[in-house]
Amino acid sequence: MATGKEIRAKIKNFESTKKITKAMEMISVSKMRKAQDRMKAARPYAEKVRNIAAHLGQANPEYVHPFMKKSDAKVAGMIVVTTDKGLCGGLNTNVLRGVTHKFRELQAEGFGIQTVAIGHKGFGYLKRIGSQVVAHVTHLGDKPRLEQMIGPVKVLLDAYARGEISAVYLSYTRFVNRMKQDVVVEQLLPLSSATLRAQKKACEDECGVLQGWDYLYEPDAQTVIDDLLLRYVEALVFQAVAENMASEQAARMVAMKAASDNAGHVISELKLVYNKTRQAAITKELSEIVSGAAAIAV
């Protein structure tokens, strides 16, 4: 049985741990609010560029952008968005489990896989499983910038435009609320006409407008659509990173709160054990004193 000194040392260690996890919880709360603000600020642009891309996909059907063409190559690309740091519960584990499941599906169909890692955790995992990582970016900080991600993502986009890749997938964690985050593995390319039509219909239903759209292109339709669809893909990737960062802070807040609560429970149990041990020692000493006094009296 542990002595009172050992139990006091354990209590002190757990109290120190509780202080650290409580501080990390408060930091995560502050960062989560800022991450949510950035995520919400990015959503209007992402939604608008989706709507315009959907309208342009229907307004100028005679020009087919390379992103809307499907290649026969037996290679698929995957953009994996994870966090740079840990201590955020099962956030990274869940998204990497979804990525692994998608890898198995593609490999069962005979596809090779090229990956782009955004975040240190995903990069380390992809290297461990032997995946072909063609580009990566880590240490984005608390305020991600689009120019940090353009280079690595463009590697897959250029390969797709050249016909070397048949599809590009995007995996990340979507922020729902503080207690819930959903894993998303969605097809980024090719942009099917059905997808664009669905986005167009969703916009019209939301706005209450059912009409045709037409645009004046300057300098020409091909140049405008080429730039727009590139911005469209970049906006989706940036939004995914913003969603993932908000999810990271929410998951870390919950994990650190659970750690603080568990530390509190352990401290309470250790104090109870310490009091019982101390009481047993006092009782033993009293018994020895009484026994000694009785022996002297005899």
FENQUICOR-V383964 format. One line per field, one symbol per residue. phi: phi as a letter, one per 20 degrees, with the letter a starting at -180 (. if undefined). psi: psi as a letter, one per 30 degrees, with the letter a starting at -180 (. if undefined). burial: # if it has 16 or more other C-alpha atoms within 10 Angstrom, else .. Layout:
phi: ???
psi: ???
burial: ???
This chain:
phi: .ffffffffffffffffffffffffffffffffffffffffefgfffffffffffffefcffddfgfdedeefecddceddceedelcmegfgfffffffffgfffffeneecdccddofffffffffemfeeeabbclfmecfdfffdggfffgffffffeneceacdccadefdbfdccdfccceecfefffffffffffffffemccbecbcdecebfffffgfffffgffffffffffffffffffffgfffffffffffffffffffffffffffffffffffffffffffff
psi: kkleeeeeeeeeeeeeeeeeeeeeeeeeeeeeeeeeeeeeefeeeeeeeeeeeeeefffiffkjkffgkklgkhklkkjjjalflbhhbgeeeeefeeeeeeeeeeefggklkklkkjkeeeeeeeeeggljjfllklhfafikkefffeeeefeeeeeeefgfkflklkkakkkeaffkkkkkjlkekljlfeeeeeeeeeeeeefgkjllkllkkjeleeeeeeeefeeeeeeeeeeeeeeeeeeeeeeeeeeeeeeeeeeeeeeeeeeeeeeeeeeeeeeeeeeeeeeeeeeee.
burial: ...#..#..##..##.##..##.##..##.##.###.##..##..##.##########......###.###..###########..###.##.###.##..##..#....#############..#....#.#.####.#...#....#..######..##.#############..#..#####..#####...##.###.#.....................#..##.##############################..##.##..##..#..#.....................
